[in-house]
Amino acid sequence: MMTPANVANRSPWLLTPEELHNTPSQASGDFTFEQELNLRSNGAAFIQTVGRSMRYPQLCIATAIVFFHRFFVRKSFKDYDYFITAITCLLLGGKVEETPKKLKDVIAAYHQHRFPTEEPLAEHTRPFETLREMVLVHERVLLQTLGFDLQLEHPYRPLLAYVKAVGTDRAFAQIAWNYVNDSLLTTVCLQYDPSTVAAGGPYPADA
């Protein structure tokens, strides 16, 4: 059974239930806990959609989503557009995981998925340059908010070790892998360390 990390020894990025209910977004009275969870899920899903469309590796997408969740531990959704924050996290995640994409390509993919009925955003136009500047400003704020703490561990490696130790088939492993991916849409990465999340992966697959 998964339990929250021990408070005395936990990472500063692992939150207690009380802290999850007292984020800047909620403390200001602008959002309820449920509303914040919905915004987090939407932002994470947007990162997944844009990231997959750009053929970012899953590790990069996971890193970007963890950055997104951590950012809004310290900042309010009222003060930062979560779509812009999402693609900024994706841009930074690509750099951190050494799979970088050009900023202009990230902006193009963002615009395509956020405004699917509009014409593509032409480079060097005023709207493009405005958006480009917004992302660059967000990137600086993101780095400062994360305290330049950019090296992450993910559940994938321990999950593969668990699956190998059990000696199960590929289908079982894929279901467990999908569980870990789906957990990124929630606050699981803010509540449990990667090994604990990985240990929980096989259980839904075996349910």
C-alpha positions as CSV (number, residue, x, y, z in Angstrom):
1,M,0.0,0.0,0.0
2,M,1.4,3.5,-0.9
3,T,1.7,6.0,1.9
4,P,2.9,9.6,1.7
5,A,6.7,10.0,2.3
6,N,7.9,10.3,5.8
7,V,7.5,14.0,6.8
8,A,10.8,14.2,8.6
9,N,12.9,12.9,5.7
10,R,10.8,13.9,2.7
11,S,11.9,15.8,-0.4
12,P,10.8,19.5,-0.3
13,W,8.8,18.6,-3.5
14,L,6.8,15.9,-1.7
15,L,3.7,17.4,0.0
16,T,1.6,16.4,2.9
17,P,-2.2,16.3,2.3
18,E,-2.4,19.5,4.3
19,E,0.1,21.2,2.0
20,L,-1.8,20.0,-1.1
21,H,-4.9,21.8,0.2
22,N,-2.9,25.0,0.9
23,T,-1.2,25.8,-2.3
24,P,-1.0,29.4,-3.5
25,S,-3.9,28.9,-5.8
26,Q,-6.1,27.7,-2.9
27,A,-4.7,29.9,-0.2
28,S,-5.7,33.0,-2.1
29,G,-9.3,31.8,-2.3
30,D,-9.3,31.9,-6.1
31,F,-9.6,28.1,-6.6
32,T,-10.9,25.1,-4.7
33,F,-8.9,21.9,-4.3
34,E,-11.0,20.2,-7.0
35,Q,-10.6,23.2,-9.4
36,E,-6.8,23.1,-9.0
37,L,-6.7,19.3,-9.6
38,N,-8.7,19.9,-12.8
39,L,-6.3,22.6,-14.0
40,R,-3.3,20.4,-13.2
41,S,-4.8,17.5,-15.1
42,N,-5.6,19.8,-18.1
43,G,-2.1,21.2,-18.2
44,A,-0.4,17.8,-17.9
45,A,-2.7,16.4,-20.7
46,F,-1.8,19.4,-22.9
47,I,1.9,18.7,-22.3
48,Q,1.4,15.1,-23.3
49,T,-0.6,16.0,-26.4
50,V,1.9,18.6,-27.7
51,G,4.9,16.5,-26.6
52,R,3.7,13.4,-28.4
53,S,2.8,15.4,-31.6
54,M,6.4,16.7,-31.6
55,R,7.8,13.2,-31.0
56,Y,9.4,14.1,-27.6
57,P,10.5,10.9,-25.7
58,Q,8.2,9.9,-22.9
59,L,10.9,10.6,-20.4
60,C,11.1,14.2,-21.6
61,I,7.3,14.6,-21.4
62,A,7.3,13.1,-17.8
63,T,10.0,15.6,-16.8
64,A,8.0,18.5,-18.2
65,I,4.9,17.4,-16.4
66,V,6.7,17.1,-13.0
67,F,8.1,20.6,-13.6
68,F,4.6,21.8,-14.2
69,H,3.2,20.3,-11.0
70,R,6.1,21.6,-9.0
71,F,5.8,25.1,-10.4
72,F,2.2,25.4,-9.2
73,V,3.2,24.2,-5.8
74,R,4.8,27.7,-5.4
75,K,2.8,29.8,-7.9
76,S,-0.9,30.4,-8.4
77,F,-2.9,29.5,-11.4
78,K,-4.4,32.9,-11.2
79,D,-1.0,34.6,-12.0
80,Y,0.3,32.3,-14.8
81,D,-1.4,31.1,-17.9
82,Y,-1.2,27.3,-17.5
83,F,-1.0,26.7,-21.3
84,I,2.1,28.9,-21.6
85,T,3.5,27.4,-18.5
86,A,2.9,23.9,-20.0
87,I,4.8,24.5,-23.2
88,T,7.6,26.3,-21.3
89,C,7.9,23.2,-19.1
90,L,8.0,21.1,-22.3
91,L,10.7,23.3,-23.8
92,L,12.8,23.1,-20.6
93,G,12.2,19.3,-20.2
94,G,13.6,18.8,-23.7
95,K,16.8,20.6,-22.7
96,V,17.2,18.8,-19.4
97,E,16.7,15.4,-21.0
98,E,19.0,16.3,-23.9
99,T,16.2,16.1,-26.5
100,P,15.8,19.8,-27.2
101,K,13.4,21.2,-29.8
102,K,13.6,24.6,-31.4
103,L,11.5,27.3,-29.7
104,K,9.7,28.2,-32.9
105,D,8.6,24.6,-33.4
106,V,7.3,24.4,-29.8
107,I,5.4,27.6,-30.3
108,A,3.9,26.3,-33.6
109,A,2.8,23.1,-31.9
110,Y,1.3,25.0,-29.0
111,H,-0.7,27.2,-31.3
112,Q,-1.8,24.3,-33.4
113,H,-3.2,22.4,-30.5
114,R,-4.6,25.3,-28.5
115,F,-6.2,27.0,-31.5
116,P,-6.9,24.2,-33.9
117,T,-9.3,26.2,-36.1
118,E,-7.0,29.1,-36.6
119,E,-4.3,29.5,-39.3
120,P,-0.8,28.5,-38.3
121,L,1.2,31.2,-36.6
122,A,3.7,32.6,-39.0
123,E,7.2,33.2,-37.7
124,H,8.5,36.8,-37.3
125,T,5.0,38.2,-37.1
126,R,4.0,40.3,-34.1
127,P,1.8,37.6,-32.5
128,F,4.6,35.1,-32.9
129,E,7.2,37.4,-31.4
130,T,4.8,38.3,-28.5
131,L,4.3,34.6,-27.7
132,R,8.0,33.9,-28.1
133,E,8.8,36.6,-25.5
134,M,6.2,35.3,-23.1
135,V,7.7,31.8,-23.2
136,L,11.2,33.1,-22.6
137,V,10.0,35.2,-19.6
138,H,8.1,32.1,-18.3
139,E,11.3,30.0,-18.7
140,R,13.2,32.4,-16.4
141,V,10.4,32.4,-13.8
142,L,10.2,28.6,-14.1
143,L,13.9,28.1,-13.5
144,Q,13.8,30.5,-10.5
145,T,10.7,28.9,-9.0
146,L,12.2,25.4,-9.3
147,G,15.4,26.7,-7.7
148,F,17.3,25.2,-10.7
149,D,16.5,21.8,-9.2
150,L,16.2,20.1,-12.6
151,Q,17.5,16.6,-12.2
152,L,14.6,14.2,-11.7
153,E,14.1,10.5,-11.1
154,H,11.1,8.8,-12.7
155,P,9.3,5.6,-11.8
156,Y,10.1,4.0,-15.2
157,R,13.4,2.4,-14.3
158,P,12.3,0.8,-11.0
159,L,9.0,-0.2,-12.7
160,L,10.9,-2.1,-15.4
161,A,13.0,-3.8,-12.7
162,Y,9.9,-4.9,-10.8
163,V,8.3,-6.2,-14.0
164,K,11.4,-8.1,-14.9
165,A,11.6,-9.6,-11.4
166,V,8.0,-10.8,-11.6
167,G,8.8,-12.3,-15.0
168,T,5.5,-11.2,-16.5
169,D,4.5,-10.8,-20.1
170,R,4.7,-7.7,-22.4
171,A,1.0,-6.9,-22.1
172,F,1.2,-6.8,-18.3
173,A,4.3,-4.5,-18.5
174,Q,2.5,-2.2,-20.9
175,I,-0.5,-1.8,-18.6
176,A,1.8,-1.0,-15.7
177,W,3.7,1.5,-17.8
178,N,0.4,3.2,-18.8
179,Y,-0.6,3.4,-15.2
180,V,2.6,5.4,-14.5
181,N,1.9,7.6,-17.4
182,D,-1.6,8.2,-16.3
183,S,-0.5,9.1,-12.8
184,L,1.2,12.1,-14.3
185,L,-2.2,13.7,-14.8
186,T,-2.7,13.7,-11.0
187,T,-0.7,14.9,-8.0
188,V,0.9,11.5,-7.4
189,C,4.4,12.9,-8.2
190,L,3.9,15.4,-5.4
191,Q,2.9,12.8,-2.9
192,Y,5.1,9.7,-3.5
193,D,8.7,9.1,-4.4
194,P,9.4,7.4,-7.8
195,S,10.1,3.9,-6.4
196,T,6.8,3.9,-4.5
197,V,4.9,5.0,-7.7
198,A,6.7,2.2,-9.6
199,A,5.8,-0.4,-6.9
200,G,2.1,0.6,-7.3
201,G,2.2,0.2,-11.1
202,P,1.8,-3.6,-11.3
203,Y,-1.2,-3.6,-8.9
204,P,-3.8,-1.9,-11.1
205,A,-2.5,-4.1,-14.0
206,D,-3.2,-7.2,-11.9
207,A,-6.6,-6.1,-10.6
